[in-house]
Amino acid sequence: MKTAIRSKEMLTLPEVCAEIKVSRSTFYEWRAKGTAPKCYKIDNGEIRVSREDLDEWWSERRDVA
């Protein structure tokens, strides 16, 4: 049950930047290049990222050396 709740969690841009340890400007650069996690723009113009999309984005960047 906890996993289902976690997967529906929507993170704010500051939360995402803190978790992936990048500045807001870096995040926007990645977004412009199409390399940022999937984003949702809500009615007030703020950006949100779902926990599920962020976890998937992390998985896609795993370095298997």
Backbone torsions as a table, in degrees:
resi	resn	phi	psi	omega
1	MET	NA	-40.6	-179.8
2	LYS	-61.5	-36.6	179.3
3	THR	-63.1	-41.6	179.6
4	ALA	-62.5	-41.2	179.3
5	ILE	-67.4	-43.8	-179.3
6	ARG	-61.7	-39.0	-177.2
7	SER	-68.9	-21.2	179.7
8	LYS	-92.8	-2.6	-178.6
9	GLU	-65.0	134.8	176.9
10	MET	-111.0	124.6	-177.1
11	LEU	-98.5	145.5	175.1
12	THR	-79.0	165.2	178.9
13	LEU	-60.7	-44.0	176.8
14	PRO	-60.7	-35.9	177.8
15	GLU	-65.7	-42.6	179.7
16	VAL	-64.8	-47.8	-179.1
17	CYS	-60.9	-39.2	178.4
18	ALA	-65.4	-42.0	-178.1
19	GLU	-67.0	-41.8	-177.7
20	ILE	-93.0	1.0	174.0
21	LYS	57.9	51.3	173.6
22	VAL	-132.4	158.9	177.4
23	SER	-75.6	163.1	177.1
24	ARG	-60.5	-40.0	-179.1
25	SER	-65.0	-38.2	176.3
26	THR	-64.0	-42.5	179.0
27	PHE	-59.3	-44.7	179.7
28	TYR	-65.6	-34.5	175.1
29	GLU	-63.0	-46.5	178.0
30	TRP	-60.7	-39.8	-179.7
31	ARG	-63.6	-42.3	178.5
32	ALA	-63.8	-33.5	179.2
33	LYS	-83.9	-9.1	-179.0
34	GLY	81.3	18.7	-179.0
35	THR	-107.0	-1.5	178.6
36	ALA	-79.3	164.4	173.3
37	PRO	-60.4	157.6	177.2
38	LYS	-58.4	137.1	-176.6
39	CYS	-120.4	154.2	173.7
40	TYR	-122.3	130.4	176.8
41	LYS	-101.7	119.6	-178.3
42	ILE	-89.7	172.5	-172.0
43	ASP	-53.8	-33.3	-178.9
44	ASN	-84.5	5.9	176.8
45	GLY	91.1	-6.5	179.5
46	GLU	-75.5	153.3	180.0
47	ILE	-100.9	140.0	174.5
48	ARG	-129.1	151.4	176.1
49	VAL	-128.8	130.0	179.1
50	SER	-73.5	147.6	177.5
51	ARG	-56.6	-41.8	-179.3
52	GLU	-60.7	-45.2	179.6
53	ASP	-66.0	-38.6	179.2
54	LEU	-67.1	-42.9	178.0
55	ASP	-62.4	-39.4	177.8
56	GLU	-65.1	-42.5	178.7
57	TRP	-59.1	-44.5	177.0
58	TRP	-59.6	-45.4	-178.2
59	SER	-60.7	-37.8	-180.0
60	GLU	-67.3	-19.9	-177.4
61	ARG	-101.6	6.9	179.6
62	ARG	-62.9	129.7	179.2
63	ASP	-95.9	110.3	-178.5
64	VAL	-102.9	80.4	-176.6
65	ALA	-92.1	NA	NA
